């Protein structure tokens, strides 16, 4: 899942990015409202985290413009301004949740998880395709009695495939969705991680596989016996 953080306190933004990446999210960070809007228009996000007091364009105006675009993406507002009027203004502008600073990291993660599960109408904590099961809490892939753990990017990549079986994803789309606009990684990283997942699917004798669709990308399909 992809999260956008717009927070002008650079160290706080980096800390939130670290927390979310530990919880298997892909995160883009920006430090002003203008960049927040630019990133949002160029990428599909599952949750947006907005600070209210930001340079160039404040968080409330960013929120309003996102809603004027017709987007229903869940938005969590962060601010040191905890007065009732500010909370009401954010919620009336279309925010889904409000978290005043300072806050506990566990509460922040819990709020983001709740919003991300709400998005797109799904609430599954486990995904199943064929006989393969992906535990989204434990990041564990299993088939029958066999199981294997996934690392951060492996989990994000396979989760995307298992939520969209038989859909073909281009390498460019996977690169953007999983590694993000700020990534310095080469496009070959997609091929590398698809290879890692293929090996782990074989380890558990999975009845599904990631196929290469020549000239188009990759697709999760039933395994050919």
N, C-alpha and C positions, 0 to 999 in steps of 0.2 A: 504494500500500500504506500501511497505517496502523500507526504505532508509538506505544506508550505508554512514556514515560520517567518513572520515579518516582525522584527524586534530590533530597535535601534541600540540597545545595550549589547554590544558585540559579545562580551564574555557570557552573558546570559543566553544569548542566541546559540552560541557554541555549546554551552552546557545542555540546553534543551535538545539540540541536534544529537549530541552524544547519547542522551537518555533514550531518545526515540530509536536511534540506530541499534542500540542494545536490544530493543524490543522488536527488531526485524522490520522497521519502517525505512523507506527511502525518504530522505529529507533534503529540501532546498531551503536555504536561508537567505534572507534579504534584510537590509537595514533601514529602508525608508519606504514610504507608501507608494511612490512612483514605481519603484522596482517591483513591489508586491503586485501591482496591477499588470505590469509587463510580463512577469513570470506567470501569473494566473491566466492571462490571455493566451499564452503559448503552451500550456501544459494542463493535463487533466489531473486534478488533485482530489484525494479522498477526504481530506480535512485541511482547513486553513486556520492557523493560529495568528491572531493579530494583536499587536500592542496598540493602544489608543494614541499615545503621545509619540508620534513619529515625525521626522522632518519631511518636507516636500508635500506629502499628502497624509493627513492623520488617519488613524485606523477606522474611525467612524465613516469618513468619506470613502475609504477603500471598501468597507463593508457595503455601503449604500450602492456604490458603482457595481460591485459584484452581483448584488441582488437585482439591479437594473438590467444587467445582462441576461437575467432569467435563470441564473445558476442557483441551485438549491444545495450546493456543497455545504456540509456542516462547518460552522465557524465558531471558534473559541476565542473570546476576547481576553487579553491579558492587560492589566493596568495597575499602576500604583494608586490610582484614583478610585477609592472604594465607596464613595458617597452613593446614596440611593439614586440620585438624579442621573449619575453617570451609568449605573447599571441599567436603569430604565431606558436611557437613550440608546444604549447598545442593543438591548433586547428588542426595542421598538423598531430599530433599523434593520433587524433581521438576524441578529446573532442567535446562535443555538445554546450557548453557555457562556458563563462569565466567571473568571478566576482572578481575584485581586492579589497583587503582590504584597508581601512575600507569600510563597506557597510551598508546600511539601512536594518533592519530586514524585512521590508515590501517588499523590492526588492528581497531579498534572497528567501522569501516564494513564491513570484510571479514567480521567475525563476524555482524553484523546481516544482511548480504546472504545469507550462507550459511543462516541460520535462516529468513529470509523465503522463500527458494527452497524450503526443505524443507516449509514449511507448505502445507497443502491438497494436497500430493502433486504439485505441478507443478515442473518444472525448466527450462521453456522460457525461453531468453534472447531468442527472437524469436517473435512471435505472427503468425499469418496468418489472415485472414478474406477469402474471395474471392481476389482477386489482390493484395490490400493486405497489406503486411508492416510490422510494427512492431518495430524493433530496440530492445530494452530496455536495451542497453548504451550505445548512441549516441543514444537518444531521437530516432531518425530514422524517418519514415514514408515508405514508398515504394510505388510501383505501376509495374511495368515499369521503364523507364529514368528515371522522374521520382521525385524525393525532396524532402522538406522536413523541417526540424528543428522539434521541438515544445518549448515552454517547460515549466516544472515542472508547473503545473496542467493544461495541455493533455495532457501525457503521462499523468498519473495518471488523468485522466478517460477518455481513449481506451483506456488499458490495461484499465480496468474494463469498458468496453463490449466490447472485443475478447476478453476472457476469458469474456464472457457474451453472445454474440450472440443477438439476438431476445428477450432478457429485457428487460422494461419496468422502468425505474428512475424513481421519482418524483423531483421536484426536491428535496424534503426529504431523501430518502435520499442523493442525490448531494451535497447541501450538507453533510450530516453526515459522509459517508464521505471526501470530498475536502478540505473546508475545516475540519472539526472543530468540537468543542463550544466552543472558545475563540475562534472566528472572529468578528470584528466586521463581516464582509462581509454585505451584503444578499442576500436570496434571488435577486435579479436577476442576481447574478454567475454563477449556473448557466446561465441563458439566454445571457449574454454569452459564456461559454467554449464552450458548445455551438456558438454562431455562429462562433467562431474556428476550431473543429475542422472545421465544415462547409466553410469557405472553404479550409482546407488540403487537405481531401479532394478538392475540386474542382480545386485546383492540380495535383494529381497524376493527375487523371482516374480517380479511384477507382471501383470497381464496387460500393462499399458506401456507405451514408449513414446519418446519425442522423435518424430520423423522430420527429416529435412525435405522441404518442398522446393524443388529446384527453381531458382530464380525468384522465389517468393518469401521463404523464411522457414519457420518451424511450427509444428502442430502436434498436439497431444492426441494420440490415437490408440486403438486397441492393438496389442502386440500381434505380429504375424508369427504364427507357430511354424 
